[in-house]
Amino acid sequence: MNNSQLLPISVVIPTIGTRDLKPTIDSIFSGTYIPKEVLLCIPQNQPFILNKKYKKQNIRIIKCPEKGQVKQRIYGFENVNYDFVLQLDDDIIKYKELMFAWNKIKQLLV
């Protein structure tokens, strides 16, 4: 996260928890613009362990009572801490360009 700018944005990622999220998480935290929080929304009964490498990042594991991308997304939106929310699929890896665009949009709204 060196030379990165934290943006007051919440990122919500619904996932069933079986996909390797390392490429997605690495992509999110490797850019110039970094969200202040990332919510990984996982079904309540799905075991999930966050790699120790990411313990210092602003990642929250949200256990959702129901399985399903739409329900998990809504549950994530209900638990964000910031007014700006970006929902991503659990396999996105082109995050740098996306956050640059998001920052430009945010500047227009201020």
N, C-alpha and C positions, 0 to 999 in steps of 0.2 A: 504494500500500500504506500510505497515511497512516492513522494511528489504527487499524490492523488488528492483530489478535491472531494470531500464528503458532501453529498447532496441530500437535502431533507426529503428523501424518497423512500417509500417502502416497496420492496419487490416481493410479490406473492408467487410462489411456485407450487402448484398442486402436483403431487406425484404419488404413485402407489407404493413407492419406496423400494422397488426392486431394480431400478435402473442405476447404473453408476453415475452419480451426480458430480463427480470430480471435474469433468470437462466444463460443465455448466458453472459450477462454483468458481473454478479457476478463471473462467472467462469474465465473470462478474467482478472479481476482485483484482483483475490485472490491468484495468483501464485507468485512464486519467480521472474519470468521474466514477465515484463509488457510492452506492446507496447507503444511507445510514442504517438500514435494516433489511434483512432478507428473511422471509418466512417460508420455511419448507412445510407444506401442509400434507400430512401423511395420515392414512386411515388409522384410527385408534388401535386396532388389533394388529397392525403391521410392525414387527420389530424393526428398529432403525437405530444405527449408531453413527454419529457424526465423527468423521476422522479427526483425530487429535490436532492435525494440521490446521483445522478451521476453528478451533475452540476460542481463539482470540478475535475472530471476526464477529460482526454483529448478525449472527445467524440464530434464529429461533426455530425450534422444532414445534410445530403446532399439530397436536393429535386431534384429528377430526372425528366426530362421532359417526359420520357416514362416509362411505366410499363413493367416489365419483368426481370427475374433474370439476363439474359445475358446483357441486355442493362443497367440495374442498376449497375452491376458489372463493366462494361466498364466505365460508368460515374464516379464510385468511383475511379477506377484506374487513371482516368484523373485528379483527385483532391487530390491525396496523396501528402504528403510532404517529404516522405522518399524513398530511392532507393529500399529497401526491402519491398515487399507487400505480405501479406497473406490474402487470401479470405476465409471466413468462412460462413457456412450456419447459419441462425438465430436460430437454435436449438441446436448448439453444446455446450456441457457442460464439455467435457474432455480437457479443454484448457491447464491445467497445464503441462501435459505430452507433448502436442504439442509445447508449447513455449520452453520447455527444449530441445526438438529435434531441433527446429528452431535455438536456440542459438548455439548449437553444429555445425550445418550446417554453420551458419554465421562465426564461428571461423575458419572453414576450408577455407572459401572464402577470408579471410584477409591475 
